[in-house]
Amino acid sequence: MLYAIMGTDREDSLEARLQARPEHLARLKQLQSEGRLLLAGPHPSIDSEDPGPAGFSGSLIIAEFASLEEAKAWADDDPYTQTGVFSEITVKPFLKVLP
């Protein structure tokens, strides 16, 4: 089943986010290579594709996992969680309807 993983960044997380990004992306690429990643990306803090020093307010990942528990465990082990970039994580089942 698909699950939406929504991480909310803490205040002033940009530097920590940039440091943890290579490991975070490696985990996403692993999901992608396994055919389990539907989409992933950050939420810019301002209405811009390049928010610069404004940074990001969080991230959204939609991927396939065997269970909600597995999706939560994956999110808990993510570098953004482990390094404190995310102040909060929500994991919910997701049903793709369109396209």
DRENPALUM-723015 format. One record per atom (N, C-alpha, C): x, y, z negated; atom name. Coordinates in Angstrom, 3 decimals. Last residue first. Example, Ala and Ser with C-alpha at 12.3 -4.5 7.8 and 13.67 -1.06 7.14 Angstrom:
BEGIN
xx_yy_zz_atomo
12.850_-2.250_-7.080_N
13.670_-1.060_-7.140_CA
12.900_0.030_-7.870_C
13.190_-5.690_-7.800_N
12.300_-4.500_-7.800_CA
13.200_-3.300_-7.800_C
***
This chain:
BEGIN
xx_yy_zz_atomo
-3.390_10.815_11.407_N
-3.786_10.324_12.718_CA
-3.656_8.827_12.783_C
-5.889_9.675_9.081_N
-5.537_10.266_10.372_CA
-4.076_10.681_10.350_C
-5.717_8.091_6.738_N
-6.901_8.047_7.579_CA
-6.586_8.559_8.987_C
-3.997_6.413_4.266_N
-3.856_7.183_5.499_CA
-5.101_6.994_6.350_C
-4.283_6.605_0.917_N
-4.864_5.926_2.065_CA
-4.748_6.829_3.272_C
-2.278_6.169_-1.902_N
-2.582_7.039_-0.769_CA
-3.139_6.186_0.355_C
-1.884_6.265_-5.471_N
-2.145_5.527_-4.249_CA
-2.597_6.504_-3.151_C
0.557_8.501_-6.947_N
-0.831_8.086_-6.724_CA
-0.922_7.204_-5.487_C
2.551_10.061_-9.257_N
2.527_8.984_-8.259_CA
1.094_8.481_-8.168_C
4.235_12.950_-10.172_N
2.936_12.301_-10.086_CA
3.021_11.262_-8.987_C
6.583_14.388_-12.324_N
6.354_13.523_-11.164_CA
4.959_12.928_-11.281_C
8.358_17.297_-13.387_N
7.169_16.440_-13.468_CA
7.071_15.619_-12.194_C
10.678_18.470_-12.901_N
10.180_18.607_-14.270_CA
8.972_17.699_-14.487_C
13.381_17.502_-10.939_N
11.934_17.425_-11.129_CA
11.597_17.575_-12.607_C
16.061_17.739_-11.680_N
15.505_18.644_-10.667_CA
13.989_18.680_-10.830_C
17.230_15.918_-13.436_N
16.391_16.982_-13.973_CA
15.920_18.006_-12.967_C
18.546_13.737_-12.493_N
19.351_14.921_-12.761_CA
18.529_16.106_-13.260_C
16.498_11.829_-12.125_N
17.602_11.535_-13.039_CA
18.428_12.768_-13.406_C
14.942_13.025_-10.114_N
14.393_12.768_-11.450_CA
15.520_12.631_-12.459_C
16.713_13.089_-8.009_N
16.071_14.341_-8.424_CA
15.421_14.196_-9.801_C
17.425_10.351_-7.745_N
18.391_11.331_-8.262_CA
17.762_12.658_-8.686_C
14.926_8.040_-8.883_N
15.399_8.978_-7.875_CA
16.380_9.976_-8.482_C
13.771_6.412_-10.736_N
15.189_6.188_-10.456_CA
15.763_7.171_-9.436_C
11.108_7.155_-10.695_N
11.865_7.369_-11.938_CA
13.365_7.227_-11.715_C
10.368_6.241_-8.159_N
10.392_7.682_-8.435_CA
11.219_7.991_-9.677_C
10.490_3.474_-8.608_N
11.334_4.084_-7.583_CA
11.481_5.574_-7.854_C
8.501_3.246_-10.560_N
9.883_2.896_-10.902_CA
10.848_3.504_-9.896_C
6.252_3.958_-9.057_N
6.652_4.771_-10.211_CA
8.102_4.494_-10.601_C
6.230_1.847_-7.214_N
6.373_3.222_-6.734_CA
6.825_4.132_-7.871_C
5.792_-0.311_-8.952_N
7.025_-0.260_-8.164_CA
7.279_1.161_-7.647_C
3.248_0.375_-9.925_N
4.374_0.273_-10.853_CA
5.712_0.353_-10.117_C
1.722_0.135_-7.639_N
1.879_1.445_-8.259_CA
3.067_1.446_-9.210_C
3.364_-2.110_-5.309_N
2.424_-1.787_-6.392_CA
2.671_-0.367_-6.877_C
4.984_-2.249_-3.100_N
4.163_-3.421_-3.415_CA
3.105_-3.112_-4.466_C
4.907_0.714_-1.047_N
5.456_-0.074_-2.152_CA
4.497_-1.225_-2.435_C
5.535_3.147_1.391_N
4.890_1.876_1.055_CA
5.659_1.171_-0.060_C
5.254_6.717_0.891_N
5.961_5.497_1.281_CA
5.187_4.272_0.805_C
5.677_10.039_0.922_N
4.634_9.030_1.088_CA
5.307_7.803_1.666_C
6.697_12.687_-1.045_N
7.150_11.465_-0.368_CA
5.929_10.563_-0.262_C
7.337_16.047_-1.574_N
6.311_15.042_-1.338_CA
6.935_13.890_-0.566_C
8.649_18.355_-4.032_N
8.777_17.484_-2.864_CA
7.601_16.529_-2.788_C
9.098_21.800_-5.125_N
8.889_20.373_-5.308_CA
9.065_19.608_-4.013_C
9.790_24.343_-4.604_N
8.927_24.135_-5.769_CA
8.677_22.657_-6.041_C
13.030_25.647_-3.728_N
11.884_24.775_-3.492_CA
11.083_24.596_-4.776_C
14.624_28.786_-2.986_N
14.612_27.346_-3.245_CA
13.288_26.675_-2.956_C
15.436_31.355_-2.808_N
14.148_31.112_-3.481_CA
13.982_29.628_-3.786_C
17.730_31.432_-1.275_N
17.895_31.336_-2.724_CA
16.585_31.149_-3.490_C
16.043_29.936_1.503_N
17.266_30.520_0.951_CA
17.323_30.382_-0.558_C
13.920_28.818_2.817_N
13.625_29.694_1.684_CA
14.847_30.328_1.043_C
13.153_28.255_5.865_N
14.433_28.369_5.169_CA
14.247_29.336_3.994_C
10.517_28.375_6.492_N
11.200_27.099_6.709_CA
12.567_27.084_6.054_C
8.389_30.025_4.165_N
9.494_30.085_5.108_CA
10.094_28.700_5.270_C
6.914_31.186_1.785_N
6.368_30.797_3.086_CA
7.431_30.962_4.170_C
8.750_29.782_-0.987_N
8.143_30.896_-0.263_CA
7.706_30.392_1.102_C
9.597_27.347_-1.834_N
8.987_28.230_-2.831_CA
8.338_29.458_-2.209_C
8.876_24.491_0.194_N
9.603_25.742_-0.022_CA
8.854_26.629_-1.031_C
8.766_21.257_-0.658_N
7.844_22.392_-0.608_CA
8.662_23.660_-0.844_C
10.421_18.655_1.317_N
10.273_19.577_0.190_CA
9.178_20.617_0.437_C
9.488_15.292_2.382_N
10.005_16.636_2.560_CA
9.726_17.506_1.354_C
8.457_12.472_4.263_N
9.099_13.017_3.066_CA
9.584_14.421_3.365_C
6.453_9.680_5.367_N
6.968_11.041_5.480_CA
7.601_11.466_4.172_C
6.581_6.858_5.310_N
5.663_7.537_6.219_CA
6.111_8.976_6.450_C
8.756_4.212_4.943_N
8.601_5.646_4.725_CA
7.668_6.249_5.768_C
9.274_1.559_5.568_N
8.327_1.835_4.478_CA
8.050_3.317_4.256_C
11.247_0.459_7.146_N
9.938_0.699_7.745_CA
8.865_1.055_6.734_C
13.768_0.331_6.189_N
12.915_-0.811_5.867_CA
11.510_-0.661_6.458_C
14.678_2.814_6.845_N
15.245_1.670_7.569_CA
14.452_0.394_7.318_C
13.225_4.326_4.950_N
12.964_4.475_6.378_CA
13.483_3.267_7.156_C
14.447_3.549_2.563_N
13.015_3.272_2.768_CA
12.673_3.332_4.259_C
16.987_4.611_3.197_N
16.829_3.178_2.956_CA
15.367_2.766_3.144_C
16.426_7.306_3.302_N
16.849_6.639_4.537_CA
16.753_5.127_4.400_C
15.923_7.747_0.595_N
14.836_7.904_1.562_CA
15.179_7.206_2.875_C
18.480_7.339_-0.441_N
17.382_6.455_-0.873_CA
16.203_6.534_0.093_C
19.820_9.435_0.824_N
20.244_8.054_1.073_CA
19.141_7.069_0.676_C
18.603_11.689_-0.328_N
18.379_11.377_1.090_CA
18.779_9.944_1.428_C
19.686_11.462_-2.934_N
18.235_11.444_-2.732_CA
17.922_11.047_-1.286_C
22.401_11.807_-2.409_N
21.928_10.526_-2.957_CA
20.426_10.368_-2.763_C
22.355_14.511_-1.395_N
22.874_13.388_-0.600_CA
22.397_12.021_-1.104_C
21.064_16.054_-3.602_N
20.432_15.804_-2.300_CA
21.035_14.646_-1.508_C
22.262_16.877_-5.902_N
21.682_15.531_-5.893_CA
21.143_15.124_-4.522_C
23.076_19.493_-5.245_N
24.074_18.504_-5.666_CA
23.538_17.076_-5.571_C
20.631_20.741_-4.667_N
21.655_20.623_-3.620_CA
22.712_19.579_-3.981_C
19.430_20.591_-7.198_N
18.821_19.929_-6.042_CA
19.861_19.719_-4.948_C
21.056_22.241_-8.709_N
20.980_20.819_-9.050_CA
20.398_20.018_-7.888_C
20.458_24.681_-7.376_N
21.831_24.161_-7.415_CA
21.843_22.661_-7.725_C
17.573_24.925_-7.756_N
18.206_24.848_-6.436_CA
19.609_24.249_-6.475_C
16.072_25.263_-10.035_N
16.564_23.910_-9.741_CA
17.432_23.826_-8.494_C
14.680_27.321_-11.469_N
16.099_27.421_-11.120_CA
16.750_26.062_-10.827_C
12.248_25.258_-13.068_N
12.740_26.596_-12.724_CA
14.235_26.527_-12.411_C
11.768_21.985_-11.584_N
11.880_22.883_-12.737_CA
12.320_24.257_-12.229_C
9.547_20.767_-9.053_N
10.867_21.235_-9.489_CA
10.756_22.084_-10.757_C
7.565_17.949_-8.966_N
7.547_19.394_-9.186_CA
8.905_19.810_-9.731_C
6.836_15.393_-6.650_N
7.721_15.911_-7.683_CA
7.631_17.418_-7.753_C
4.795_12.901_-5.788_N
4.851_14.358_-5.782_CA
5.696_14.819_-6.961_C
4.234_10.300_-3.774_N
5.102_10.676_-4.891_CA
5.295_12.182_-4.784_C
1.705_8.254_-2.742_N
2.207_9.620_-2.676_CA
2.989_9.884_-3.953_C
1.859_5.064_-1.223_N
1.781_5.850_-2.451_CA
2.354_7.230_-2.175_C
0.333_2.325_0.547_N
1.051_3.601_0.528_CA
0.823_4.314_-0.798_C
0.832_-1.175_0.000_N
0.000_0.000_0.000_CA
0.883_1.247_0.000_C
***
